Amino acid sequence: MIRSSVLKLCVVTLLVGSLSPTPGRAVPANGMGHPAVRVSLHPSVTGVAPGTALEVALQFHIPDQWHTYWQNPGDSGLPLQVTWRLPPGFEVGELRFPVPQRHLGPGNLITNVLQGRPVLIQSLVAPKTVKPGETVTLTADLKWLICKTSCIPGRDSVAVELPVVGSPAEVQPANETVFEQARRALPIPPHKSKHVTVAPSTTARTVKPGQTFEVLLELVVAAGNHVQSNRPPRAVLIPTHVFLERVPGLDLGKPIYPRPEERKHPQWGPVSEYRGRVPIRVPVQVRDDADGPR
């Protein structure tokens, strides 16, 4: 039996602006990327103390009208991949992606894309065995698919060198502007939203390979507020979209949105809105090769 996985999600009701370029301390590492894409690596600190954590930011510079793919690309595409080459003993934490954009391509294929200057944040933990006075090199190997009317595979390697210091007191923050802006682009946890919260539930506590079940995402819009539906009648209105992160062993179906409230606004004309409790259903299939428990 496989316990139903908790699906990570972000409900987008607000678009986030792209980031401004900020010089980092990245050291080129024989880059082989497609010339249309540039990647820079920024550490969150000036040095590494034994046994302490740090963050690194991977900042992409994607040309106008091109895009690459989020960690769950959607109907087509390939997710952006990051592989680390680190000194022995370093641990790699969660790779955090910014909120993607929904892209409608040929044949009505819906994909989740990253455009402009997206920044990915990765957490790393140094081992207690690193010695003060040494220098550690952190190298990221990246692969992506960049698309416009057609797609081109690309790859690059970026690295940063950091000194090892004797204690955390000797470590100072670095590249604060990059990280501040990058965190603003991350999904907001549902419990931290002032106007919209999300309560997930499932129709099954345990599932078997080959079984289907459903995830219910209930949006609760605060009284006196509303959000646009997933298909507002005007392009200037920001739609509500659900982006589901990939879960190993599960195939996630397309979200099923409820019927919106349609009315005529005195200034905007026809609008399509959600208010109160908004149930969004997601069909899920457990793959035959799924491994449990989860």
N, C-alpha and C positions, 0 to 999 in steps of 0.2 A: 504494500500500500504506500501511496505517496501523499504526504500532507499537502494540502493546497498551498502553493507558494503565495507569499505576499507580493503583489505586483506594485512596483514603483511607478508613479505617474506624475505628470504635471499637467494642470489644466490652464491653458493660456487664455487670459482675458486682457492682457496688456503686453504690447510689443516693447522690446528693449532695443535701444539704439546701439550701433556698432561702436567698437572701441577705437580710441586714438592710439597711434603708434607710440610706444615708449621705449627708449633705448634700454637694453638689458646687458647682461654680462655673458651672453652666449658666446661659445667658442665654436667656430665652424668645424664640422667633423666629416670632411670629404663628402659634401652634399651631392646628391644625384637627383634632386627633385626636378620636376617639369618647370621650365622657366616662368610659367604663368603663376606659380604659387611660391610664396616665401614663408618660411617658418622660423621663429625665434624662440629661444628657451630662456626663461627668467626664474631665478631662485627667489624664495621669499625671505632669505636670510643671507648675511655676509659670510657665514662660516657654519661648520658642523661640529657639534659637541657629541662625544660618545653617548650612545643610547637615546638620542633625542630625535624628534620628528621635524620635518620641514616640508614645505610645499614647493612645487615647481609649476610654472605656467607655460603652456605651449601655445604661442600666439601665431595664428595663421593670417596671411595676407592673401586673400582670394580676389582676383580681378572682377570688376563689374560684370554682371550678367552671367557669371559662372557660379557654380556651387559644388560643394562636396556633401557627404552624407553623415547624418547623425548616427549614434550607436545602434539604433533600430532604423534602417533605411526606409522601411515601408514596402510598397509593392515591387520595387526594383532597386538596383544600386547595391553598393558594398559599403559596409561600415568603415569608418576611419579606424585604422589600427595603429596602436602604439606598443612597441616592444622595448624594454629597458635593458641596457648593458651597464651593470653596476658593480662596484667592488664587492668582494665576498661579504656576506652577512647582512647586506641591505635588504629591507623589506619594502614591498610595493603595496600601497593602499588603493583605495577606490579611485578610479578615473572619473572625474565629474565633467559632464558636458553642459554647455549652455542650452537654454531652451531653443529648439529648432524652429524652422518655418515649414509650413505645409506647402508643397509644390505639386501642382497639377500638370502632368506631362502628357505626351502623346498617348492616345488610347485610353485617356482618363485614368492613367496610373497616378496614384497619390504617393508621394515620397516625403520623407522628413529630411530637410536639408539644412546646411550651414552656409552662410554667405558673408561676404564682407571680411571682418577681422575677428572671427570667433576665437575664444581662448578656452582651452581645456586645462583643468587643474588636477594635478596628481599629488598624492601624499606619499612621502617616503620616510622610512625610519632607519637611522644609522645604527650599526651594531655597537655594542660597548667596547669592542676590540679595536676600533680605529684609534690611532695614536696621535696626540697633539703634535703639531709640527709637520705632519704629512699633508698631502693634497689629494683630494678624491675627485675623480672625474665621473660625472653622471651623463650618460649618453642615451638618447632616445632615437630609435629607428622607427620611421613612420611610413605608412602606406595609405594611399587614398585613391579615390576615383573622382576626378573633376569633370563636370559636365556643363555643357551649354546646349547646343543642338545635338552634339555627340559627346561621348565620354572618352577621357584619356586617363590611363593609370599613371600615378606619380608616386615618388618615394623620396625621402630625404633622411639625413641623420644630423642631429644637432646635439651639442654637448656643452656642459658648463663645468668649470673647475672651481672647487671650494676648498679653503684651508680647514684643517681640523684644529679646533681650539680646545683648551683644557676644561672649560665649564660652560653651561648655558648662559651665565652672566656675561660672557665675552661675545655672545652672538647678538647682532643687531638686525633689525628689519631691513629688507631691501625690496626695491621695485614695488613700493606700496601702492602707487597709482594703478599699475597693471592689475594687481590683485583686487583692489577695491572695485575697479570697474568690471573685472571678470566675475566677481561674486554677485554683482548686481544682475548679471545676465543668467545666473543659475536659477533653476526652478525654486520657487518659494514653498517651503513645507506647508501643507494645508493648515496646520494648527497655528501658523503665524500670519495667515491672511486675515485682514480685518473685515472684509466684506463677503468673501466666499470661502467656505470650508468644504472639505470632501470627506465623506464617510464611506470607506470601501467595505464590501462584504462579499461572500461567495455562497453558491448554492450547495457546496459540498465541503465537508471537513477533510475527507480523504478521497483520493482518486486513484484509478489504476491506468496503466498504459493503454492507450486507445480510447479512453473515456473522454467525454466532453462535459464541460460544466460552464457556468456563467459567473462573471464578476459584475457586481452592481456597484457603480460609483454614484453616490448620491451627493450632488452639489447642493449646498444650502446657502442661498443668497440672502444676505441680511435684509431685514424689513426696510422698505423704502428704497431699495436698490434693485437694479436689474443688470443682466449681462446680455450681450447679443447672442443669438442662436448660432449654431454651427454654419448656417447659410443666411447671413444677413443680405437684404436686397440691394445694398449699396456697397461698393468697394471700399469706401472711406470708413465703414464701420468695422470694428475688430471682432472677428468671429470667436466663439468658444471652441477650442479644439482640445482633444485628449491625446497625449503622446504617451505611449506605453513603452517602458524600457524592456529590453529582451530578458527573458527568463529561460535558462537552460531546460530543455525537455518539454517546453510548452510552445504551441503555436497559437499566437494571439490573433483573434479576428478583428475586424473593423468595428469600432464603437458604434452602437446603435443609439441615436439621439432621440429624445422625445419630441412630440409636436410642440412647436413654440407658440407663444402668444403673439398674434399679429394684430397690429393696429396702425393707425395713421397719425403720425406725429405732426403737429402744426408747423414745424420748421423743416423737419427732415423728410417728411412724406412717409411712405410705407416703412415700417420697421418690424423686425422679427426678434422677439426677446424671450428670455427665461427669467422667472421670478420664483421666489420661495424655494421649494424642494424640487430638484431637477434630477430624475433618475436616468443615468446613462448606463447601458448594458454592454458588456464585452464578452463575446463567446470565446471560449478557450478549449483547445484540444490538447490532450496529453499525448505526446509522441510515443510510438511503440518502443523506442529505445530509451525512454525516460528512466532515470535512475533515482531512487528514493532512499530514505525519506527526505523531504524538503520542508 
